[in-house]
Amino acid sequence: MNSTIATIMRHRSIRHYTEQAIEVEKLEQILNCALAASTSSFIQCTSIIRVSNPSLRQQLAKCAGGQDYVASAAEFLVFCADFNRHQQIHAEAQLGFTEQTLIGAVDTALMGQNALLAAQSLGLGGVFIGGIRNNPQQVTVLLELPEHVLPLFGMCLGYPAREPEPKPRLPLNIVVHQDQYQQLDRVVLAEYDQHIRDYYAARSSSTKQTSWSEHVKAALSKESRPFMKEYLNSQGFSVK
């Protein structure tokens, strides 16, 4: 196992940080690694907003559902799909296509993953904050986002104060299909469900007693941000 694979396999979400600031050169390395990610057709349709203002951080933490580490982490970055920059370059740019929404989401996610892996390789930890999409209009106002800019997720970064165990992922023989899509192997799923129950039981900080299947049922038995379509349209995304 080389160092790159080792860094990837050590991934875990870090939500508790020391008070140590991230060195300027390390942050610059992280951001440059984000920029090095693949980009569809060399469009480069992502912007990153570094939020340092404490009051703004507090408001974003509230928007994200009261996730205090948004305010307390050494760094908080907001990753946005951004076609406004392109419109500034080319006023007649044909924007608003659903395909552009997909491109923006994919490219931005790639940049986010690059940034987090780079941070982890430097001894830092972090966590993605999808909760900023709980109140996207408020986030838009707080960050003064123009039309054709879409806040997709935040990222907390800092030096870890705690090192939780990595959360077990689905086994390859559920995720990887050969040649055609295959139906779910219920025996393998049952084994994984038990693995997740054992994982939660072993965590000293966890009170969960659930399987992955039970988690999926709970997560997908309720509405998931039903306001997003209207918000996307209001920002000029997926209108055609």
N, C-alpha and C positions, 0 to 999 in steps of 0.2 A: 504493500500500500504506500503510494507516494504522499507527499505532504499536502497536495491539492485534494486528493481523495479523502485523506484524514480530516482535513478541515471541513469538507462537505459532510462527512459522516458524523462529525461531532456536533452538528447543528442542534440547537435547542433555543426556545424563545426565552430571552432574558428580560425580566420586568423589574428587577431590583438592582440598583446601581450604587456604587460608591460616589463620594462627592468629587472624585478626581476628574478634572477637565480632560477632554481629548486634545492631544497636542495638535497644533495647527498643521504640521506636516503630515500627520496621520489622517486627519480629516481630508486634506487635499488628496492624498493617495486614494482614500475611499471614493471620493467624488470622481476622480479620474478613472478609477476602475468602473464606476457606473457608466461613465461616458463611453467606455470601451465595449459596451455590450452591442450585440447585433442590432441592426435597425432596418426595418423593411424599406427596400428601395432607396436607402440612404436618405430617408425623409427626416430622421432625427426629430421626432415629434414629442419630446418629453422636456418638461422643465421641473427643476427641483427647487423648492422654497425652503431655505434654512430659517427656522423660526427661533430667534434668540430672545425676543421681548418677553419677560416673565408674565406680564398681564395677558398678552396674547396667547401664551402657552396655557395659562389657566383656563382661558375661554375655550381653547381648542380641546383641552382635556374634558371640559364639561360637554362640548359638542360630541365627543367620542364616547359618551356614556359614563363619564366620571372616572376615566382611567388616569389615576393620579400620576403614573410614570410618564405620561405625556408632558407634564409640567416639571417633573423632577429629573428626568434623564439629562445627561450632559449635552446631548444634541437631539433635536427633533427636526426631521426633514419631511416635507410633504411632496410627494411625487405626483405630477400632473401630466395628463395627456395635453399637448399644446399644439393647436393649429393656428392660434392667433399670430404667432411669430411668422408663419408662412403667409398669412394674409397681409401682414405688414410688408413683406417682401414683394408679394404679388396681390394687389388689391382685388383682382378678378379671379382669385383662386376659387375653384369649385369645391366647396366644403359642405359638410352636413351629411355625407353619405355614411350609412351604417358600417360599411367596410372600413372607413376611417376610424370609427369608434373602436372597432376590433384591432386595427393596427396600433392605435394609441394605447389601448389596454395591454396588448402583448409587448410592445416596445418598452413601455413604462415598467411593466413587471420584470422584464429582463434586466433593466437597469437597477431596479430595486434589489433583485437577487444578487447581482454582481456586487453592489454596495455592501450588502450584509455579509457576503462571503469574504470580501476584502477586510471588513471590520473584524470578523471572527479570526482571520489569519493574523491579525495584529494584536490579538489578545483582548479584543473588545467583545461585547455582546449586544444584542438588539432584539427588537420584536416589531413585526409589521402591525400597523394600526388601521384595520379596515373600518373601525368605528367612526372615522371622520365622515363616512357616507351615511351615518345615522341622521346627520343634519347638514346635508350638502349645501343648502342655500345659505345657512349661517356661515359655514366655512368659506364660501365664495365671497361673502360680504367682508368677513374678517381679513381675508388675504387679498382682497381687492382684485379678484380674478375677473378678467374681461371675458367676453363671449369667445367661444372656441377654446377655452381652457377648462379642463375637467379634473378636479382633485380625486385621485383614485385611492390613495392610501398614504398613511404616514409611516414613519420609521423612527423609533427611539433607539439611541445608541449611547453606550457608556461602558465603564469598567464594571464587570459583574460583581455584585455583592453576594449573590448566591449562584450556585451551579446546579440546576435541576437535572434530573436524568433525562436523556433524550426520549421522546415519546415514540413508541413503536409504530412504524408505518405498515400499511397493507403489504402482504407478501407479493413477490413478483408474479407468482402464478395466479393472482387475482387481477393484477394491473396490466400485465403484458399478455397480449393476444397473438396468436400465430395465424397469419394470413387472413383470417376472418374473425369477426367479433364472436367471442364464445360466451355462453351463459355462465352465470355466477356459480362457482363450486361451493355448495352449501357446507360441505364438510370442512373445507379449508377456512371458510368464513367463521364457522363455529370455533375452530381452533384459534383464530385471530381474536374473536370476541373474548375468549377466555384469557388470552394473552393480555388484552387491555384491562380486563377486570383485575388480573394479578398485578399489573403495572400500577393501577390506582391504589390497590390495597397496600402496596409496598411503599407508597409515597407518604412520608410523615405529615406533609402539609395538605394532603387531599382528603376530602370527605366523600368523594365520589364512589359510588358502587354501581357502575354501569358498564355495559359493553359498547363497542363501536356501533353495532346495529341499533341499539337503543338510543344512542346519541343521534344517529342519522334520523331515526323516526321522530325524535323530539324537534330536531332542527328543521325538518322538512314538513312538519305538520302545522306550520304557521306561515303567515305572510312574510315575505322577505323584502323589506324596503319597497313597498308598492309605489312609492312616490318617485322612484328613480327614473321611470320613463319620462314623466313630465319634466323632471329636472334636467335630464339629458337634452331634451328638446329645447328647453329654455336657454341652455348654454350653446345651442347650435349643433348638437350631436344627434345622429340617428334621426334626422328629419326627413331623409329620403333614402 
